Every structure is written in C-alpha cells, then in structure tokens.
Amino acid sequence: MANTSSSRRSLSSLDRLLSRVDRRLRQLAGDASSSHDVTARPSPAKGHNEPALSTRERDHAAGLMRVNHTGEVCAQALYQGQALMARSDDTRQKLLSAAQEEADHLAWCESRLQELDAEPSRLNPLFYAASFALGAATALAGDKVSLGFVHATEERVATHLRDHLKALPGEDRKSQLILQQMLADEERHGEEALEHGGEEFPRPVKDVMTLASQVMTRTTYWI
C-alpha cells in the first residue's frame, strides 16, 4: 500500500502537466469549454478605464497584443515540453511553477485582445506544436541545457516586450500595465533558471534564437 501511495504522489505532477497539455490543445482546437484558465493573479489592467484610441491605434495595439498572446502560447508549450522530459522532479516543479505565471500572462493577453475587439492568431496551433517539440527536445539534452534555454528564451522575450512598450499607443495604459508585469516576470524567470543550474548559451546560439523568434512576431501581428 505504501508503494502504491508513493507512486501516486510521484505521478501527480506529471498528471497535472498532461492535463494542462490536453486543456491547451482543446482550447487551440476551438473547444469553448477549455478556453478559460484559472489565473493566480488578476490582470494588472483591472479597474482601469478603456482608453480612447483611434482605429489605427486600436489596430496597432491589437497587433502587438496578438504577438504577445502567441508568445505566451509558445511559452506554455515550451515549459510543458521541457517539464515532460525533465530529468529531475525539482526541475520539473520549477518549470511548472513558471508555467503557471505564464498562464496568467496568456489569460491577460487574451482578455486584452477581446477588449480591443481582436482575435488571437490563427497560427497558434502551429506555434504551440513546434514549441512543445522544441521544449521536449531541449530537455532531452539535460536539465542544465533545458534551464539555459529558458534563460536565453526569456532574454529574447524581455527584449521584444521592451520594444512593444515603446511602440504601444501612449494612451493605452491597460496594455502597458500588462506588458510591464509580464516583463518583470520574464526577467525573473530567466534569472531563476540560471540560479537553478542553467547553462548560459553562447551569443551565436542566442542570435539564431532571435532570428527564429522574429518569424513568430512578424507573422502573428497580422494573422
């Protein structure tokens, strides 16, 4: 009986992970019953009035938030793929903890898109699948490489969030507050990945990652 209880405890985090993957896949497939994530934190934009934006400003803000929403879809997939193949339970728990905050970001961006009368990118299922596979493959190389990949990825994300904060319409305080909190979280995730034993990637590898991320940012702004 003790062995059975121990097995159940050791599988619980994996079970929760697989449940998250299933829920995300159902959501991306259009299952409305799976479209609402429970967030641990309210949106930083909650309680702020909707700004008066011109049509052009609203469309631009929507394009930027669409990019950030897809970025969070990718982040969920990366963390889930890495957690699935993580070598240690400690690393898996660290990844799942970060993934929960990324789920908050995803919900905030989705809510903001709705407020801007915009839709998420139609390319999200493709990016989710590619990111999940990449996360799993990275984790197979070992926890040090996997956590190093988290750090390098969060560096790229932080850079484009800073760019988006500059590019948002000045009156769009709601989107700005969301991205500011996301930036703080992403920078912390990257630092924690190194502190937890991640291996910092060399500059040429990071440059390739930057080029790859530009494919996502340049397509999902429009599609």
Backbone bond lengths (Angstrom), bond angles and torsions (degrees), N, CA, C in turn:
res aa  C-N    CA-C-N  psi(-1)  N-CA   C-N-CA  omega(-1)  CA-C   N-CA-C  phi
1 M - - - 1.462 - - 1.519 110.97 -
2 A 1.356 116.93 -40.02 1.463 120.43 179.97 1.512 110.59 -63.06
3 N 1.363 116.21 -39.41 1.461 119.28 179.89 1.520 110.94 -65.64
4 T 1.338 116.78 -38.07 1.457 120.82 179.14 1.511 110.76 -64.00
5 S 1.352 116.78 -43.90 1.465 120.78 179.43 1.510 111.10 -63.85
6 S 1.347 116.42 -40.29 1.461 121.03 179.18 1.512 110.68 -62.82
7 S 1.352 117.90 -40.65 1.460 121.88 -179.21 1.511 110.65 -64.75
8 R 1.366 114.99 -39.62 1.450 118.11 179.44 1.518 111.69 -64.04
9 R 1.370 115.69 -40.81 1.463 118.77 179.40 1.520 110.83 -64.98
10 S 1.348 117.62 -41.04 1.462 120.31 -176.95 1.525 111.62 -68.89
11 L 1.327 116.92 -25.58 1.447 120.59 -179.30 1.523 113.24 -90.58
12 S 1.330 117.62 -10.56 1.459 119.80 -172.84 1.520 112.81 -61.42
13 S 1.331 117.80 -42.92 1.452 119.49 -179.70 1.528 111.13 -67.01
14 L 1.335 116.38 -36.36 1.459 120.27 177.73 1.527 110.45 -67.60
15 D 1.334 115.36 -40.79 1.465 119.27 177.91 1.526 110.97 -60.14
16 R 1.344 115.82 -43.47 1.470 119.35 179.44 1.523 110.62 -64.15
17 L 1.334 115.97 -38.70 1.456 120.43 178.90 1.528 110.71 -61.97
18 L 1.322 116.57 -48.65 1.464 120.21 -179.23 1.529 111.07 -62.93
19 S 1.328 116.12 -34.43 1.462 120.01 176.65 1.519 110.79 -64.38
20 R 1.333 116.60 -39.91 1.469 120.60 178.55 1.528 110.78 -64.90
21 V 1.324 115.70 -43.63 1.464 119.79 179.24 1.526 109.98 -60.90
22 D 1.330 116.25 -45.50 1.464 120.58 179.48 1.519 110.95 -60.77
23 R 1.336 116.63 -43.60 1.468 120.05 -179.40 1.526 111.23 -63.96
24 R 1.346 115.73 -41.28 1.469 118.54 -179.41 1.521 111.24 -67.19
25 L 1.321 117.50 -40.40 1.456 120.15 178.48 1.522 111.44 -63.75
26 R 1.328 116.77 -39.86 1.461 120.30 177.21 1.531 111.19 -64.44
27 Q 1.321 115.09 -40.23 1.468 119.20 179.17 1.520 110.48 -62.93
28 L 1.338 116.69 -46.67 1.460 120.19 -178.52 1.521 111.72 -66.84
29 A 1.334 116.16 -23.86 1.464 120.53 177.54 1.520 112.32 -83.54
30 G 1.345 116.64 -3.29 1.453 120.11 176.22 1.507 115.54 97.36
31 D 1.344 117.37 16.37 1.457 120.96 178.04 1.514 108.95 -79.63
32 A 1.328 117.30 107.34 1.459 121.64 -175.70 1.525 111.89 -62.85
33 S 1.325 117.51 -30.30 1.461 120.44 -178.37 1.519 112.44 -67.94
34 S 1.346 116.63 -14.68 1.468 120.81 -179.53 1.515 111.96 -109.57
35 S 1.318 117.75 12.41 1.455 120.71 -170.65 1.509 114.47 -88.03
36 H 1.334 118.56 -5.75 1.451 120.00 -176.49 1.522 110.72 -115.29
37 D 1.328 116.56 113.83 1.450 121.60 176.79 1.528 109.50 -90.49
38 V 1.334 115.74 145.99 1.451 119.64 174.81 1.523 107.47 -82.79
39 T 1.320 116.29 117.75 1.459 120.15 -177.90 1.521 110.00 -94.36
40 A 1.326 115.05 144.51 1.458 119.94 178.54 1.517 111.19 -80.11
41 R 1.321 117.11 -24.53 1.471 121.13 -176.47 1.526 110.15 -130.43
42 P 1.322 117.11 142.63 1.466 119.24 175.68 1.515 110.42 -69.73
43 S 1.312 116.16 158.40 1.464 120.20 178.88 1.529 110.51 -63.42
44 P 1.333 117.57 137.73 1.469 120.30 175.81 1.534 112.36 -60.17
45 A 1.338 116.68 -19.44 1.476 120.67 -178.96 1.522 112.34 -85.86
46 K 1.326 117.57 -6.32 1.462 120.81 -176.93 1.531 111.11 -60.85
47 G 1.313 115.69 132.68 1.461 120.58 178.06 1.517 114.54 90.16
48 H 1.332 116.86 -6.00 1.463 120.15 178.87 1.532 109.70 -95.95
49 N 1.321 115.22 143.17 1.462 120.12 -178.35 1.518 111.51 -71.65
50 E 1.334 114.89 149.12 1.463 120.27 176.68 1.523 109.15 -68.98
51 P 1.338 118.33 127.41 1.471 120.39 -178.31 1.523 111.83 -72.92
52 A 1.313 115.22 156.13 1.469 121.00 175.25 1.522 107.74 -86.54
53 L 1.336 115.61 106.08 1.458 121.22 -178.05 1.517 110.40 -115.13
54 S 1.321 115.85 146.27 1.458 119.65 172.74 1.527 108.41 -71.00
55 T 1.317 117.37 167.30 1.469 121.17 178.53 1.522 110.88 -58.63
56 R 1.315 115.84 -41.88 1.467 119.75 -179.81 1.524 111.19 -65.69
57 E 1.332 117.05 -42.60 1.458 120.32 179.30 1.533 111.45 -65.73
58 R 1.329 115.80 -40.32 1.466 119.85 179.56 1.530 110.73 -64.43
59 D 1.320 116.35 -42.73 1.466 120.24 179.45 1.529 110.87 -64.32
60 H 1.335 116.11 -38.85 1.465 119.86 -180.00 1.530 110.61 -68.06
61 A 1.334 116.07 -45.15 1.469 119.72 177.94 1.521 110.40 -60.84
62 A 1.332 116.60 -40.75 1.467 120.69 179.24 1.526 110.93 -63.43
63 G 1.340 116.92 -41.25 1.463 120.47 178.45 1.521 111.76 -61.46
64 L 1.325 116.43 -42.93 1.459 120.32 179.34 1.533 111.49 -66.35
65 M 1.328 116.10 -42.91 1.461 119.08 -179.96 1.530 111.34 -70.16
66 R 1.327 116.97 -28.35 1.467 119.93 175.08 1.538 109.60 -65.00
67 V 1.320 116.17 -42.29 1.465 120.76 177.08 1.529 110.30 -60.01
68 N 1.335 115.76 -45.28 1.464 119.70 -178.89 1.522 111.81 -67.72
69 H 1.318 117.41 -34.77 1.456 120.55 176.36 1.527 110.07 -63.17
70 T 1.333 116.81 -46.18 1.471 119.53 178.06 1.520 110.79 -64.29
71 G 1.328 116.84 -35.92 1.460 119.74 176.22 1.515 111.79 -59.33
72 E 1.327 116.39 -37.39 1.463 119.90 178.48 1.525 111.85 -74.43
73 V 1.332 117.35 -32.33 1.466 120.29 172.00 1.532 109.20 -59.98
74 C 1.328 116.14 -44.81 1.465 120.77 178.44 1.526 111.24 -63.96
75 A 1.338 116.37 -40.50 1.461 120.09 -179.78 1.522 110.76 -62.79
76 Q 1.336 116.92 -43.43 1.455 120.75 177.00 1.530 110.48 -57.64
77 A 1.326 115.34 -46.61 1.464 119.95 -177.91 1.522 111.55 -65.27
78 L 1.326 117.06 -43.59 1.461 120.67 179.11 1.527 111.14 -59.53
79 Y 1.329 116.09 -51.31 1.458 120.10 -178.82 1.527 111.51 -62.17
80 Q 1.316 116.64 -40.42 1.465 119.85 -179.55 1.526 111.25 -67.08
81 G 1.329 116.67 -42.12 1.459 119.98 177.06 1.512 111.75 -64.03
82 Q 1.339 116.45 -41.15 1.456 120.15 179.01 1.528 111.44 -67.71
83 A 1.331 116.57 -41.65 1.460 120.34 -179.29 1.527 111.01 -64.57
84 L 1.324 115.79 -37.81 1.465 119.96 -179.15 1.522 111.74 -60.78
85 M 1.345 116.47 -37.81 1.461 120.81 -175.32 1.529 113.28 -106.00
86 A 1.335 117.75 10.19 1.468 120.77 -178.63 1.527 110.94 -61.13
87 R 1.320 115.92 144.53 1.464 120.50 -178.04 1.537 111.65 -76.35
88 S 1.336 117.40 -34.10 1.465 120.12 -175.51 1.525 110.59 -120.55
89 D 1.341 115.27 150.92 1.458 120.85 177.03 1.520 111.00 -64.80
90 D 1.329 116.98 -33.60 1.463 120.86 179.77 1.521 110.62 -62.21
91 T 1.337 116.64 -45.63 1.460 120.70 178.16 1.519 110.79 -65.83
92 R 1.332 116.67 -39.87 1.467 120.27 178.89 1.529 110.72 -60.25
93 Q 1.326 116.88 -43.59 1.464 120.11 -179.86 1.523 111.02 -66.31
94 K 1.334 117.35 -37.51 1.464 120.96 177.48 1.529 110.41 -62.58
95 L 1.309 116.83 -42.42 1.465 121.47 179.28 1.528 111.56 -66.87
96 L 1.331 116.70 -41.70 1.465 119.83 -178.67 1.522 111.34 -69.66
97 S 1.326 117.03 -32.35 1.457 120.61 176.46 1.522 110.91 -65.19
98 A 1.334 115.78 -43.97 1.467 119.76 176.92 1.521 110.74 -65.70
99 A 1.328 116.41 -36.53 1.459 120.46 -179.91 1.521 111.68 -63.22
100 Q 1.342 117.64 -32.57 1.456 120.23 178.31 1.519 110.91 -64.73
101 E 1.339 116.53 -39.92 1.464 118.99 176.92 1.523 110.43 -68.06
102 E 1.335 116.49 -35.62 1.459 119.57 176.76 1.534 110.41 -65.18
103 A 1.342 116.79 -31.78 1.468 120.08 176.44 1.522 110.31 -65.17
104 D 1.339 116.65 -35.62 1.470 119.88 174.04 1.527 109.86 -60.59
105 H 1.325 115.77 -47.47 1.472 120.10 -179.87 1.525 110.89 -57.85
106 L 1.326 115.19 -43.55 1.465 120.22 -178.88 1.527 110.60 -59.72
107 A 1.333 115.99 -46.01 1.463 120.24 -179.41 1.528 111.19 -65.63
108 W 1.331 117.29 -39.79 1.466 120.44 179.13 1.532 110.91 -62.74
109 C 1.334 116.28 -45.14 1.466 120.16 -179.42 1.530 110.93 -65.37
110 E 1.331 116.44 -40.22 1.459 119.68 179.80 1.523 111.12 -64.41
111 S 1.323 116.31 -41.57 1.460 120.65 177.94 1.525 110.86 -63.36
112 R 1.330 116.26 -41.05 1.471 120.03 -179.29 1.526 110.41 -67.24
113 L 1.328 117.33 -37.84 1.462 119.72 176.09 1.528 111.03 -60.43
114 Q 1.319 116.99 -41.96 1.463 120.77 178.37 1.519 110.85 -61.63
115 E 1.323 116.65 -40.91 1.466 120.94 178.94 1.521 111.67 -65.19
116 L 1.325 116.44 -29.42 1.468 121.61 179.20 1.531 111.73 -90.59
117 D 1.342 116.39 8.77 1.474 122.17 -179.74 1.527 111.52 57.08
118 A 1.319 115.56 42.82 1.470 121.04 -178.35 1.520 110.04 -126.36
119 E 1.323 115.25 159.95 1.456 122.41 -179.09 1.531 110.56 -107.26
120 P 1.342 117.26 152.19 1.473 119.80 172.35 1.531 110.36 -63.64
121 S 1.308 115.81 165.60 1.460 120.36 -179.88 1.525 111.36 -65.20
122 R 1.314 116.09 139.38 1.462 121.12 175.65 1.525 111.46 -73.44
123 L 1.319 116.55 -10.16 1.470 121.06 179.97 1.524 112.57 -89.09
124 N 1.325 117.55 -0.07 1.468 120.35 -175.67 1.530 114.49 -55.11
125 P 1.349 119.68 -43.61 1.475 118.35 179.25 1.530 112.65 -59.15
126 L 1.331 116.24 -39.25 1.463 120.48 179.37 1.522 110.79 -64.84
127 F 1.326 116.45 -46.48 1.456 119.87 -178.69 1.527 111.31 -68.10
128 Y 1.328 117.01 -34.37 1.470 119.70 177.73 1.533 110.04 -62.79
129 A 1.318 116.89 -49.24 1.455 120.89 -178.03 1.528 111.40 -61.47
130 A 1.330 116.54 -44.79 1.462 120.01 -179.41 1.525 111.26 -64.80
131 S 1.336 116.77 -40.23 1.467 120.59 -178.65 1.519 111.63 -70.24
132 F 1.327 117.21 -37.89 1.464 120.34 178.12 1.527 110.12 -62.59
133 A 1.331 115.91 -45.44 1.465 119.96 179.75 1.524 110.94 -63.54
134 L 1.334 116.75 -40.17 1.458 120.70 179.01 1.525 110.79 -65.40
135 G 1.339 116.65 -42.18 1.459 119.76 178.51 1.513 111.80 -61.98
136 A 1.330 116.70 -44.19 1.468 120.63 -179.98 1.527 110.72 -64.08
137 A 1.335 116.36 -42.56 1.463 120.35 -179.48 1.522 111.05 -64.60
138 T 1.335 116.43 -39.53 1.463 120.27 178.67 1.526 110.80 -63.52
139 A 1.326 115.64 -42.21 1.463 119.81 -178.88 1.525 111.92 -64.20
140 L 1.325 117.42 -30.53 1.460 120.74 179.30 1.525 111.64 -63.88
141 A 1.330 116.33 -22.49 1.463 120.03 178.77 1.527 112.07 -78.86
142 G 1.332 116.72 -5.98 1.467 120.39 178.75 1.515 112.00 116.95
143 D 1.330 115.71 158.25 1.458 120.48 -175.71 1.527 112.78 -65.24
144 K 1.333 117.69 -34.90 1.464 119.64 179.77 1.525 111.07 -62.62
145 V 1.320 116.23 -43.41 1.466 120.53 178.58 1.523 110.21 -69.28
146 S 1.326 115.65 -41.13 1.460 119.89 -178.99 1.529 111.35 -61.11
147 L 1.329 116.93 -46.39 1.457 120.73 179.39 1.532 111.09 -70.25
148 G 1.327 116.79 -32.58 1.461 119.56 174.36 1.515 111.28 -63.88
149 F 1.329 115.86 -35.88 1.461 120.73 177.26 1.527 110.36 -65.97
150 V 1.342 117.06 -38.01 1.468 120.70 175.63 1.522 109.82 -59.21
151 H 1.318 116.42 -47.55 1.471 120.22 -179.30 1.526 111.47 -60.42
152 A 1.325 116.66 -46.99 1.462 120.46 -178.79 1.528 110.95 -64.89
153 T 1.325 116.61 -39.21 1.468 120.56 178.92 1.521 110.80 -64.80
154 E 1.336 116.65 -44.85 1.464 119.83 -178.36 1.531 111.34 -65.86
155 E 1.317 117.31 -30.70 1.470 119.89 173.82 1.517 110.71 -61.66
156 R 1.340 116.53 -44.72 1.463 120.52 178.70 1.530 110.75 -63.38
157 V 1.330 116.29 -43.07 1.463 121.17 -178.87 1.527 110.17 -63.48
158 A 1.326 116.53 -44.83 1.464 120.22 -179.33 1.525 111.24 -60.68
159 T 1.317 116.90 -38.12 1.464 120.28 179.45 1.523 111.23 -63.48
160 H 1.327 117.26 -45.26 1.464 117.34 -177.59 1.525 111.60 -75.12
161 L 1.338 118.48 -26.21 1.461 119.62 174.01 1.522 110.83 -65.98
162 R 1.324 117.21 -40.54 1.467 119.77 176.54 1.525 110.37 -62.21
163 D 1.327 116.49 -41.10 1.470 120.02 178.18 1.528 110.89 -63.24
164 H 1.330 117.07 -40.38 1.458 120.56 -179.23 1.522 111.56 -68.86
165 L 1.320 117.20 -35.46 1.459 120.20 177.47 1.529 110.76 -62.13
166 K 1.321 116.55 -35.75 1.457 120.57 176.85 1.524 111.90 -73.57
167 A 1.344 116.06 -31.39 1.465 120.65 -173.68 1.526 113.71 -87.15
168 L 1.326 118.27 -18.72 1.461 120.31 -179.36 1.527 111.26 -63.58
169 P 1.330 117.40 148.29 1.463 119.25 173.28 1.520 110.34 -55.72
170 G 1.315 117.06 137.58 1.462 121.63 -175.75 1.517 114.26 -57.31
171 E 1.340 116.86 -28.70 1.464 120.82 -177.99 1.534 112.99 -82.33
172 D 1.318 116.89 -12.37 1.462 119.46 -174.43 1.523 110.58 -84.34
173 R 1.322 114.64 72.14 1.460 121.19 -178.18 1.526 111.57 -65.49
174 K 1.315 118.08 -32.63 1.465 121.13 -177.18 1.531 110.81 -63.58
175 S 1.328 116.49 -47.85 1.472 119.49 178.50 1.521 110.84 -65.84
176 Q 1.320 116.80 -36.69 1.457 120.42 -179.71 1.524 111.41 -62.89
177 L 1.329 116.99 -43.40 1.462 120.55 -179.37 1.527 111.36 -63.69
178 I 1.319 116.55 -38.72 1.468 120.65 178.30 1.527 110.16 -63.55
179 L 1.320 116.12 -48.31 1.469 118.95 -176.97 1.525 111.86 -68.51
180 Q 1.328 117.80 -32.73 1.464 119.96 177.98 1.527 111.24 -63.34
181 Q 1.335 116.71 -42.91 1.463 119.09 178.53 1.525 111.15 -69.20
182 M 1.326 116.32 -39.10 1.455 119.85 176.63 1.521 110.50 -59.84
183 L 1.327 117.48 -42.63 1.458 121.47 -179.71 1.525 110.81 -60.75
184 A 1.323 116.82 -44.96 1.464 120.03 179.51 1.527 110.96 -61.42
185 D 1.327 116.48 -41.82 1.467 120.61 179.86 1.521 111.49 -66.61
186 E 1.325 117.14 -43.83 1.465 120.68 -177.15 1.530 110.85 -64.82
187 E 1.328 116.41 -41.74 1.464 119.18 178.68 1.530 110.34 -62.56
188 R 1.323 116.86 -39.37 1.462 120.85 178.94 1.525 110.98 -67.30
189 H 1.329 117.50 -41.24 1.464 120.33 178.29 1.532 110.88 -58.95
190 G 1.329 116.08 -42.68 1.454 119.84 179.85 1.519 112.41 -64.34
191 E 1.331 116.64 -43.28 1.462 120.92 179.29 1.526 110.91 -64.52
192 E 1.333 116.26 -42.05 1.467 119.98 -179.19 1.525 111.66 -65.90
193 A 1.325 116.70 -32.52 1.464 119.76 179.09 1.531 110.76 -63.69
194 L 1.332 116.87 -40.81 1.465 119.64 176.87 1.517 110.86 -69.16
195 E 1.321 117.01 -42.08 1.468 120.80 -179.41 1.525 111.03 -62.74
196 H 1.316 116.39 -29.08 1.460 121.28 -178.14 1.529 112.15 -83.71
197 G 1.329 116.31 0.91 1.468 119.20 175.96 1.513 115.22 115.00
198 G 1.338 116.78 8.52 1.453 119.70 179.77 1.522 112.42 -67.34
199 E 1.320 115.59 150.84 1.462 122.32 -179.93 1.532 108.91 -99.45
200 E 1.330 117.21 121.97 1.464 119.81 -178.24 1.522 110.15 -68.43
201 F 1.321 116.10 131.79 1.458 121.18 -177.12 1.527 110.72 -78.21
202 P 1.327 117.60 149.94 1.472 120.69 176.10 1.531 110.96 -70.07
203 R 1.313 115.83 158.00 1.461 121.69 -176.12 1.531 113.64 -56.48
204 P 1.330 120.97 -43.14 1.469 119.78 179.47 1.528 113.10 -57.89
205 V 1.331 117.03 -38.00 1.469 120.23 178.43 1.525 110.04 -66.88
206 K 1.326 116.41 -42.24 1.461 120.07 178.92 1.533 110.90 -63.88
207 D 1.331 116.82 -35.85 1.468 120.24 178.53 1.529 110.91 -64.43
208 V 1.326 116.55 -40.05 1.470 120.27 177.08 1.524 110.05 -64.15
209 M 1.327 117.28 -40.84 1.456 121.27 177.75 1.524 111.45 -62.71
210 T 1.327 116.53 -36.47 1.464 120.37 177.88 1.521 110.65 -64.48
211 L 1.312 116.73 -43.55 1.466 120.37 178.63 1.527 111.11 -62.65
212 A 1.329 116.13 -40.96 1.462 119.94 179.34 1.516 111.38 -65.01
213 S 1.337 117.01 -39.49 1.463 120.28 -179.25 1.524 111.98 -67.03
214 Q 1.330 116.12 -27.54 1.464 119.78 179.63 1.524 112.16 -67.31
215 V 1.324 116.89 -25.14 1.472 120.03 175.20 1.515 109.60 -62.03
216 M 1.336 116.12 -44.47 1.459 120.82 179.21 1.523 111.63 -66.53
217 T 1.325 116.59 -48.74 1.462 118.96 -174.34 1.530 112.67 -66.16
218 R 1.321 116.99 -33.65 1.469 119.94 -176.89 1.522 113.40 -81.27
219 T 1.323 116.89 -21.13 1.469 119.27 179.74 1.523 112.06 -92.94
220 T 1.327 116.96 -41.98 1.464 119.22 -173.47 1.527 113.13 -76.12
221 Y 1.320 117.52 -15.71 1.472 119.00 173.86 1.532 109.89 -58.97
222 W 1.325 115.98 -35.14 1.460 121.14 -175.34 1.529 113.64 -103.14
223 I 1.328 117.16 -32.41 1.462 120.05 -170.83 1.530 111.54 -109.71
